[in-house]
Amino acid sequence: MTNNRRESGETEPSGGIQSLDAALRLLQAMARYGRAVSLSEIARDCDMPLSKAHRYLASFIHAGLVAQAGRSGKYDLGTGALQLGLAALARHDFVNRAAEDLPELCAETGLTGLLSVWGNQGATVVRWERTASPTITSMGLGTTLPLLNSATGRAFLAWAPLGPIRPMLDAELRRAKRNPDLIADLTATAQGVAALQEKVRQAGYATIDGRFIPGLVAIAAPVLDWQNEAQAVVTLIGTDANIIRPGSDAVEKLVAFAARQSLVETGTDEGKKRQLQAARDPG
């Protein structure tokens, strides 16, 4: 029995098949390139002999998961991989998945949590999760939040496509120009909005202090689809100003939660590394 397991590539400790793990690692490497690659590149990046990588690629070509260009001989993902990807995307329910996991995030942080989507009237709360010590506020299910002076709105501003948010953005900018004190940390111009968007994207999350709702602070992070656009935004609210500071426990837990719900990572290169690690290791 032991010899048969070894010959088939099975590894008892993990319960998986070692050779299959290696083959799938090769496919994952090809996906990261974003272009056709040579056999030597694949073998080097997967740390395997050329002959072994070639055998795996031949099997993948036979299955339609990989295609080989005629002249260059380079390898790329095939129609079978495309079909698998599309099938996975069709099954990915961003909103319901995040809603199901939101209670755990709120329990870990001790903060009230919101899940919002972009609706006809703007950022709309579709899930409200309270903790044992709930934050007292008039907000609730169905509440719509402003774009420029709420953490939720700012996350949509940074990661939502411009078309749907443009009417609200223009209206809020007009109000801000008439009342400059309305949004103290924003210059009500296109340049000011662009600077805010870049700041939020670089951080990987948005914050707001107690000026929108006196006494409450909030942090918000996006649930991103394969186009790097926000399908939903997860927000934590509380009364302690320390929760919105960079590197706080609440910020780290929220960003990791959003990364696990997303198909891409947000923020700077270093921030992406931290998010990816957090997504792989929830604990």
HELIX and SHEET records of a PDB file:
HELIX    1   1 THR A    2  SER A    8  1                                   7    
HELIX    2   2 GLN A   18  TYR A   33  1                                  16    
HELIX    3   3 LEU A   39  CYS A   46  1                                   8    
HELIX    4   4 LEU A   50  ALA A   63  1                                  14    
HELIX    5   5 THR A   79  ARG A   91  1                                  13    
HELIX    6   6 PHE A   94  THR A  109  1                                  16    
HELIX    7   7 ALA A  151  TRP A  159  1                                   9    
HELIX    8   8 LEU A  162  ARG A  178  1                                  17    
HELIX    9   9 PRO A  180  LEU A  182  5                                   3    
HELIX   10  10 ALA A  190  ALA A  203  1                                  14    
HELIX   11  11 ALA A  241  ILE A  244  5                                   4    
HELIX   12  12 ASP A  249  GLN A  261  1                                  13    
HELIX   13  13 ASP A  269  ARG A  280  1                                  12    
SHEET    1   A 2 GLU A  10  THR A  11  0                                        
SHEET    2   A 2 GLY A  16  ILE A  17 -1                                        
SHEET    1   B 2 VAL A  66  GLN A  68  0                                        
SHEET    2   B 2 TYR A  75  LEU A  77 -1                                        
SHEET    1   C 6 THR A 144  LEU A 145  0                                        
SHEET    2   C 6 GLY A 122  GLU A 129 -1                                        
SHEET    3   C 6 THR A 112  GLY A 119 -1                                        
SHEET    4   C 6 ALA A 230  GLY A 238 -1                                        
SHEET    5   C 6 VAL A 217  LEU A 224 -1                                        
SHEET    6   C 6 ALA A 206  ILE A 208 -1                                        
END                                                                             
